[in-house]
Amino acid sequence: MRDAIARALCWALSLLTPRRPGRHSAEYLAAQPKAPGTAPTTPWSRPWTGPTKEEAAACFQRQADITLERRVVEQRQRAAALATLGVDYPYTYEGAPFPRSSFTASGVAA
């Protein structure tokens, strides 16, 4: 019974409101006026606007330098924290005047 009532109600409403084609239907798109001489735009119709190879390489190099600096700072902080506990941390850096092996008695880093 509910089905028949719902169908009758839909039919009555369809008589009261005129139906127009939806915005994405073929009828609606066919009815729209088209500007003369306009071609569909494609991504290939304009030149590349992204970074060049050199700019990308420079960006990656900056990122690698920042990562290296961050690692050095973390290693220094770890060495300082262990020094407060009395632990000798074999911390060296590039260009250090002493080798890493000089931190241990046997010459082998732990």
C-alpha positions in Angstrom: 0.0 0.0 0.0 2.8 2.4 0.9 4.4 1.7 -2.5 1.3 2.8 -4.4 0.9 5.9 -2.3 4.5 6.9 -2.9 4.2 6.4 -6.6 1.0 8.4 -6.8 2.6 11.2 -4.8 5.7 11.2 -7.1 3.5 11.3 -10.2 1.5 14.2 -8.8 4.6 16.2 -7.9 6.1 15.5 -11.4 3.0 17.2 -12.9 3.3 20.2 -10.7 7.0 20.8 -11.3 8.4 20.9 -14.8 11.5 18.8 -15.2 14.7 20.3 -16.6 17.7 18.4 -17.6 20.4 18.1 -15.0 23.6 20.1 -15.3 25.7 17.1 -16.3 23.2 15.5 -18.7 23.7 15.5 -22.5 20.6 17.6 -23.1 21.9 20.4 -20.8 25.4 20.4 -22.3 24.0 20.4 -25.8 21.8 23.4 -25.1 24.7 25.6 -23.8 26.1 28.1 -26.3 29.8 27.5 -27.2 32.2 30.2 -27.8 33.6 30.2 -31.3 37.3 29.1 -31.7 37.7 27.7 -28.2 39.6 24.5 -28.1 39.5 22.2 -25.0 42.4 23.0 -22.7 44.9 20.2 -22.1 47.9 20.0 -19.8 50.1 19.8 -22.9 48.9 23.2 -24.3 51.0 25.2 -21.8 54.7 24.9 -21.0 56.1 23.3 -17.8 55.8 25.6 -14.9 57.4 23.5 -12.2 61.0 23.6 -10.9 63.9 23.0 -13.2 66.3 20.1 -12.7 68.9 22.5 -11.1 66.3 24.0 -8.8 65.1 20.5 -7.6 68.7 19.4 -7.1 69.4 22.5 -5.0 66.3 21.9 -2.9 67.4 18.3 -2.2 70.9 19.4 -1.4 69.5 22.0 1.2 67.4 19.3 2.7 70.4 16.9 3.0 72.4 19.7 4.6 69.7 20.4 7.1 69.4 16.7 7.9 73.2 16.5 8.5 73.1 19.5 10.7 70.2 18.1 12.7 72.1 14.8 13.2 75.2 16.6 14.4 73.2 18.6 16.9 71.5 15.4 18.2 74.8 13.7 18.5 76.2 16.6 20.5 73.2 16.6 22.8 73.5 12.9 23.3 77.2 13.3 24.2 76.5 16.1 26.7 73.7 14.1 28.3 75.9 11.0 28.7 78.8 13.2 30.0 76.5 14.3 32.9 76.1 10.6 33.8 79.8 10.0 33.6 79.7 7.9 30.4 82.4 8.6 27.8 80.6 8.8 24.4 82.8 8.5 21.4 81.7 11.7 19.7 83.7 13.0 16.7 83.1 15.2 13.8 84.6 15.8 10.4 88.0 17.5 10.8 88.3 16.6 14.5 91.9 16.7 15.8 91.6 13.3 17.4 90.2 10.0 16.1 87.1 8.2 17.5 89.2 5.3 18.8 91.0 7.6 21.3 87.9 7.6 23.5 88.3 4.0 24.8 91.2 2.4 26.7 91.6 -0.5 24.3 91.3 1.7 21.2 88.0 0.0 20.1 84.9 2.1 20.2 82.0 0.4 22.1 
